Amino acid sequence: LEWCEFSASLYTKESDAVEISYPDLMTEANVYEWNGVDFGRMEIYQLYLSIKHKAMIEAQNLRFWGKIFGTSGDYYVVQ
């Protein structure tokens, strides 16, 4: 019985869960392509996974603002 109570405490109730939002970059990539901006499918997918991972770790909503092309490296702006 003690094990069952402990196991039940590991599951959160739906009302206690925090809803985290992050952009669906795979869908938004199509809109970017229509406007002439193309990061490439692999780069978009890697960025999508990175933003999703960061949103889950920090438990906050994130938005993708864009990409800055620098001389020594490129920077992604995520808020």
C-alpha positions in Angstrom: 0.0 0.0 0.0 2.9 2.4 0.8 4.4 1.7 -2.6 1.1 2.5 -4.3 0.8 5.8 -2.5 4.3 6.7 -3.4 3.7 5.8 -7.1 0.5 7.8 -7.2 2.4 10.9 -5.9 4.7 10.8 -8.9 1.8 11.6 -11.2 0.5 15.2 -11.2 -3.1 16.2 -11.5 -4.0 18.0 -14.7 -5.0 21.0 -12.7 -1.5 21.2 -11.2 0.2 20.9 -14.5 1.7 24.1 -16.0 1.0 24.6 -19.7 4.2 25.5 -21.6 4.1 26.8 -25.1 6.8 26.9 -27.7 6.7 27.6 -31.4 6.0 24.9 -33.9 8.9 25.8 -36.1 8.2 22.9 -38.6 4.9 24.5 -39.5 6.2 28.1 -39.3 9.1 27.1 -41.6 6.6 26.9 -44.5 5.5 30.5 -43.9 9.2 31.6 -43.8 9.8 29.8 -47.1 6.8 31.6 -48.7 8.4 34.9 -47.7 11.8 34.0 -49.1 13.5 33.0 -45.8 14.9 29.4 -45.7 17.0 28.0 -42.9 16.9 24.4 -44.2 14.8 21.6 -42.8 17.6 20.1 -40.7 18.5 23.4 -39.1 14.8 24.2 -38.4 14.3 20.7 -36.8 17.4 21.1 -34.6 16.3 24.5 -33.5 12.7 23.2 -32.8 14.1 20.5 -30.6 16.4 22.9 -28.8 13.6 25.4 -28.1 11.3 22.6 -26.9 14.0 21.2 -24.6 14.8 24.7 -23.1 11.0 25.4 -22.6 10.6 22.1 -20.7 13.6 22.6 -18.5 12.9 26.2 -17.6 9.1 25.7 -17.5 8.4 28.9 -19.4 6.9 30.0 -22.8 9.4 30.7 -25.5 9.1 32.5 -28.9 11.5 32.4 -31.9 12.3 35.9 -33.1 14.9 35.2 -35.8 18.5 34.5 -36.7 21.4 37.0 -36.7 24.2 36.2 -39.1 27.5 37.2 -37.4 31.0 37.2 -38.7 32.3 34.6 -36.3 29.0 32.7 -35.9 25.3 32.9 -36.2 22.9 33.7 -33.3 19.3 32.6 -32.8 17.0 35.0 -30.9 14.6 33.2 -28.7 12.6 35.0 -26.0 
